[in-house]
Amino acid sequence: MLFLHRIFGYRGVILFSWLARVFDRSDERSNLSSPFTTSSSSQSQSQSHIHEIRAQSATYYQVLIDTRDIPFIRTQTEAVTFFGNQGRDRNLYAIPGLDYVAHDDVMPYTSTERTPIEHELFDKFFIHDSEANIQVPNFVPSEHLKSWQIRHHLWLELSDVSKDITHHIRVTVIPFYIGSRLTQDINLHWWRYSIRIENLNPDEPVTLRERHWRIFSLSGTLETVRGKGVVGQEPRLSKEYPAFQYSSHVSLTAKNGHMWGTFKMEKDDGTFIEVRIPAFNLE
């Protein structure tokens, strides 16, 4: 199905769907502790809260982004990353133009173009249906798409989504385990995580100035990471551009852990607010 993204406005096509567990922490505010506490009891509380929140099921879609729209999207160009799994091949690979989209963000549309989506994988994943309406071309999934989904299921699968709202700023996090790799005789487990930041009150713009992460590993370590902006940018969330999305990676020596933190946002009047990044599991 062809669609327009409700937030970012790009054209895309749905490849297949995932049923995700959505943990909305804004509904459980009374149970949350400060994301900056450092005691062992607070660490345990943070981890337990991830499991205490009642998850809601929601449909998300794996989609291809039309490459013609990428220069105009107010987001980091999305890509799915994974490690090679053939023999000793542990290189990091990336497939650009793949995204995960919630059902509520999908706006169906039709196109009369012979190739409605410009992406190198479109012709491999879809076959033109010659019996369809000539004026509105129709496309059906190819066997290549079906086998591709089965072959790469482990690093494509979306299972958990975490959300939180602070000061009318919603942060959504989707983590993915992408495998392990030996680095300097240490076996590291790697995750990719996608983050979307939305200003739900765009009449009051904010600019993301700093990030502050706490990363807990079941090996017993707790790491603190601070930095300016995200992915080299300090995005401004305004009425014109109310949302920003990016992806990053994290590694642990243990195969399980969790992350949480805050974004420091600046208002136009020079005051600052802290926006929670919801805790999410790395597993």
Buried (B, 14 or more C-beta within 10 A) or exposed (E): EBBBBEBBEBBBBBBBBBEBBBBBBBBBEEEBBEBEEEEEEBBEBBBEBBEEBEBEEBEBBBBBBBBEBBEEBBBBBBBBBBBEEEEEEBEBEEBBBBBBBBEEBBEEEEEEEEEBBBBEBBBEBBBEEEEEEEEEBBBEBBEBBEEBBEEBEEBBEBBBBBBBBBBBBBBBBBBBBBBBBEEEEEEBBBBBBBBBBBBEEBEBBBBBEBBBBBBBBBEEEEEEEEEEBBEEEBBBBBEEBBBBBBBBEBBBBBBBBBBBBBBBBBEEEEEEBBBBBBBBBBB
